[in-house]
């Protein structure tokens, strides 16, 4: 059955839906019945479960997937093992009008995350499973390092969209009681910088870029933190309760004041591990997720969900800072 659509009055034959569906089934058929992908297990509550796992104890099954990963802070370690310490984060470099990718290994990503986390714990005096770190930035490698640092040492991550206006930023920092604010560049908060520093709640603003006119105890660049925190200053990671809060997810604020959702380590891992289990059962693995070009905002839960699954399997990621550069990045990165 061919489907025909009309574009500006012209009939255009579209893809044969049935043929496409058959081809997908042949490539990735796993025995699922598309007409009954789930069954109802509790009629009174209308709870449904995938037919594959209807007779299994989900909690026991969950524990068998990446068993060494108990919190989100274990993810890079799992990726290092899965990739044999292969490439983790790619950074675009320009030289003589040509662009190439410089790769950081999983060990390098882990070390940077540990250094940032150690600084936040010992120098900034944050408290594991209690203190909040807010981050507002475009997609870039430093975002991942700060995020993983918080996961490793149990600081609650507060992800702010870069589209928020100063009033929304001030409100969310107050509501979440964030002690540290991390931004990609100081211009991001220039209009409310003094208010942020004078309200007494923030201990410090950390800037990913080095361009800071007056670096003070209250405003530090991320590069300076990495320089003063040597490898022998790295602290042993504290024991983090998997059921403790890992992050505050915000709505984008397009329909009113942003709302806050609290998610635990266990919650995010359950989704990521379940995703891995499902796609591998469907034989969708290997080259499909071998290299990811991250362009959706990292404050968005879907982008973070995909990124977790990519890192758990030791694959590669390159961060595209803005959507307008996506075509350029795709031609260089060649994401799978």
C-alpha positions, -999 to 999 in steps of 0.1 A, spaced: 0 0 0 16 32 -11 7 64 7 4 95 -14 6 130 1 0 164 -16 26 192 -14 14 225 -29 -12 207 -50 12 181 -63 7 144 -56 39 129 -41 43 91 -35 57 84 0 75 54 13 57 21 13 49 18 49 43 -19 49 76 -26 31 95 -4 55 79 -21 85 88 -55 71 124 -44 65 127 -32 101 113 -64 114 138 -84 94 167 -64 107 157 -61 143 129 -87 148 129 -99 184 97 -118 185 75 -89 198 39 -88 187 33 -53 175 -4 -57 181 2 -66 217 35 -52 229 24 -52 266 -2 -70 288 -22 -58 318 -8 -73 350 -31 -55 374 -66 -49 361 -77 -27 390 -48 -3 385 -44 -9 347 -7 -16 351 9 -30 320 42 -47 314 61 -57 283 52 -92 273 89 -102 274 91 -96 311 56 -104 323 67 -133 345 100 -118 357 108 -100 388 117 -66 374 139 -55 403 160 -87 401 163 -83 363 174 -46 367 202 -56 391 217 -79 364 222 -50 339 255 -33 345 256 -47 380 286 -25 390 267 7 383 248 15 415 247 53 411 251 77 382 287 84 394 297 49 383 287 54 347 321 66 334 339 37 351 315 13 334 322 30 301 359 28 306 357 -10 312 333 -15 282 355 5 258 389 -7 272 395 29 281 387 41 246 377 75 234 349 92 254 346 129 246 355 145 213 366 182 209 366 199 175 400 215 167 407 239 138 440 240 120 449 255 86 412 257 77 407 220 84 389 206 114 395 174 133 385 158 165 407 155 195 396 127 217 397 124 255 397 89 269 374 77 296 402 78 321 408 115 313 371 123 316 370 105 350 401 123 362 386 158 354 353 149 370 371 137 401 391 169 404 361 191 401 341 169 426 370 170 451 373 207 448 335 212 454 337 188 484 368 200 502 374 236 490 338 247 485 327 227 515 296 211 499 278 183 516 272 150 497 235 141 492 225 176 504 242 205 486 229 217 452 250 227 422 232 247 395 245 246 359 235 268 330 254 262 298 254 253 262 264 218 253 302 213 258 325 188 274 328 208 306 291 203 312 297 165 313 326 168 337 307 190 361 276 168 359 296 137 366 315 154 394 282 160 411 271 124 406 303 110 418 303 130 451 266 131 456 258 168 450 224 174 436 225 188 401 201 217 392 199 220 354 189 254 341 179 262 305 200 289 289 167 304 277 157 314 312 156 351 319 174 366 349 142 367 370 137 329 364 173 321 372 171 341 405 139 324 414 151 289 407 183 294 425 164 306 455 138 278 454 164 250 450 188 266 475 217 261 452 251 269 467 272 269 435 263 282 400 283 270 370 279 289 337 297 286 304 305 323 302 301 353 325 280 372 300 253 346 306 246 362 340 261 397 336 228 415 342 221 397 375 257 390 386 257 414 415 223 403 428 235 367 427 266 374 447 250 397 472 221 374 482 243 354 505 231 320 493 257 313 466 291 304 477 307 307 443 301 312 406 323 289 384 328 299 348 338 274 321 354 301 299 387 317 310 376 352 301 368 367 335 377 404 341 380 402 378 385 367 392 377 366 429 371 341 456 334 343 446 340 339 409 364 312 396 372 298 362 370 261 358 405 259 343 419 276 375 401 250 396 416 222 376 451 237 378 451 241 416 435 206 421 463 181 415 459 144 410 470 138 446 443 161 458 415 138 445 394 126 474 380 91 477 344 91 467 319 90 495 292 63 497 261 76 479 227 62 485 212 51 451 178 63 463 191 98 471 182 127 448 206 130 419 191 160 400 163 185 398 148 186 363 131 218 353 104 224 328 113 249 301 91 277 315 71 282 283 38 277 301 45 296 333 71 295 360 94 265 356 83 235 377 108 212 395 110 174 394 133 155 417 148 123 403 170 98 422 201 79 409 180 47 409 153 64 388 175 76 360 195 43 360 164 22 357 154 40 326 189 39 310 194 2 319 160 -7 306 167 11 274 199 -9 270 182 -42 277 155 -34 251 176 -23 222 201 -51 227 173 -77 227 162 -62 194 198 -65 181 200 -27 179 235 -22 192 271 -16 180 273 10 153 239 25 161 251 41 192 289 41 186 291 79 183 266 105 195 265 141 185 248 159 214 227 188 202 195 188 223 200 210 255 217 190 283 191 204 306 165 183 287 158 149 303 158 131 269 193 143 260 206 132 294 188 99 291 205 92 257 238 103 270 237 80 300 230 50 277 258 60 254 284 63 282 272 30 299 283 11 268 316 29 264 307 48 233 317 83 221 301 117 223 308 151 207 289 181 220 274 205 194 271 239 212 242 254 192 216 240 167 228 262 139 262 244 139 246 209 138 250 204 100 287 214 102 292 191 132 275 162 115 298 164 85 329 162 108 317 140 136 297 115 115 275 104 143 260 69 141 
